[in-house]
């Protein structure tokens, strides 16, 4: 069995989050979250700039546009964040791989795995691993960064839900309330 190709995604913290997709030798692409809610991001791959924007509030539907070239693709999700991406004339399906929801993958319409991305939360930063069946070329790099953006949206949503639940429980218990 041939081992898949392995890449890493590492976070650089400046004012907003910035993630670098790397192989062992060099950076292959960058994803920069453009606001604190992660409702939009910009990717740079092989000299191209791609803008990602969330298009729905309660679902993680995302549109992607090339700078100066127009539409790149549209991702539409179901309530469980699974979905379908139509990009450059091809269809890719996004689904979790495992029970933790930290590992997700793209596969083609025929069910053939294209790449898998694992989110590895750290204490203050996020990092990830990308596993691909083939070396990442242009479309593979875009898929990796698109998938990473979707994982960030999932991670952001989970954190928001936990914060609301903690706040709600604290209010019910009278913790932190002012009298």
N, C-alpha and C positions, 0 to 999 in steps of 0.2 A: 504494500500500500504506500502510495506517495504521500508524504507529509505536506499539508497545505503551507502556503507562504504566510509568514507572520509579520505583522506591522504593529507599531505602537502609536497611541495617541496620548500626548502629554499636555497638561494644562500649564499655561503661562499666565500668571496673574498680574494684570496691570490694573487699570480702572475697571474694565469689563473683562469677562473671560475670553481667553484665546487658546485654541487647541491646535497642536501641530501633529499632523500625520507623518510618521517617519518609517523608513525601512532601517536597516542597520547602519546605513551610511549617510543618508541625507533626508531633508524635509521633502515630502511629496505634495503637501497641501496644508492649508491653514483654514481654520474656521474661527471667526470672531463673532461672539454674541454681541449684538449692537444695543441691547437694552437689558435692564435688570430682570425683566419678566421673560426673557428669552423668546419673545414673540417674533423676533427677526434676527437674522444672522447673515454674515457675508463670508463666502469662501473664496479662496484663491487657489487655483489649480492650473499648473502649466501656463501661467501668464493670463489666464482668464479669471474674471471676477463673476461670481454667482451670488445672487441675493435670494435668501430664503425668507419667506414671510408666512406666518400662520394666518389662515384665512377664516377659521371658525373659532368660536370661543370655547365651546364645550367638547369639541373633537379636535384631534390633532391633524387637521387638514393643512397642507403646506403647499405653496406654489414656489417654483424656482425660476428665476429669470437670469439670463446672461446679460451682463452689462453691454449695452449697444447691439446685442444680437436678438433680443426678444425672449420668448418663453423657452425654458429648458424642459420643464416637466411639472406635473401636478400629482400630488399624493393625497389620496382620500382614505380616511380611516373609519373603522367601526368604533363602537363604544369601548372596546378593549384595546384600542390603539393598533390593532392589526390593520393592514391596509394594502393598497395597490398604488404603485407609482408607474405612471406612463412618462418615459423620458427618452427623448431622441428616437421615437418610433418603436421602442421596446417596452414591454410590460414586466415589472418586477413586483413580487409579493413580499411583504414584510411581516414576519411572525416571530413570536418568542421561541427560544430554543432552551427548554428546561423550565423548572418550576419557580426560579427566583425572579424572573423578569429582568435580570441584569444582562442576559445574553439574548440577542435578537439576530435575525439573519434575513438576507435577501435571497430569494430564489426566483428562477424564471418561471414562465407560464407552465412549463412542463414539470415543475417540481425539482429541477436540478439546482443544487445549492450554488450560489454565486460567491457570497461571502458572509461571514459571521462576525459580529461585534460584541465584545464583552465589556461592560462598564464596571470599573473597579473603583468604588468610592474610597477615598482616603480621609484622613482627619479634616483637612482643609482644602484639598484639591481632588479633582477627578482625573482618572487616567483610564485607558482602555487598550484592548488588544483586538486586532483585526486579523481574521484568518480567511485567506482566499484560496480557491482552487488553482488559480492562475496568477501570474504576476500582475499587479495592479497597473493597468494602462489608464488612459484618459477616463473612460466610463467607470472603471472600477474605483478610481480615486474619488470621482463625484459621488458614487454610491456609498463609499465609506464615509465621506463627510456628511452626506444627506442622512444616512443612518445614525451617525453620531449626533446630529442635530435632533433627530427624533428621540433618541435616548435621553438627551438633555431635557427635552420637553417632558418626557415621562418622569425623569428624576425630579424635575422642578415641581410637577404636579403632586408627586408623592410627598415631597417635603412640605408643600403647602397644605395638603390634607392632614398630615401629622401635626403641623403647627395649629391648625384650626381645632383638631380633636383635643390637643393638650389644653388650649385656651378654654374650650367648652367644658372640659372636665374640671379645670381649675375654678371656673365660674360656678359650676354646680356644687363644688366642695367649699366655696367661699374663700378660696386661696387667692390672695392678691387683690381682693375687693376692698374698696374704700368705704368706710361707714361714717 
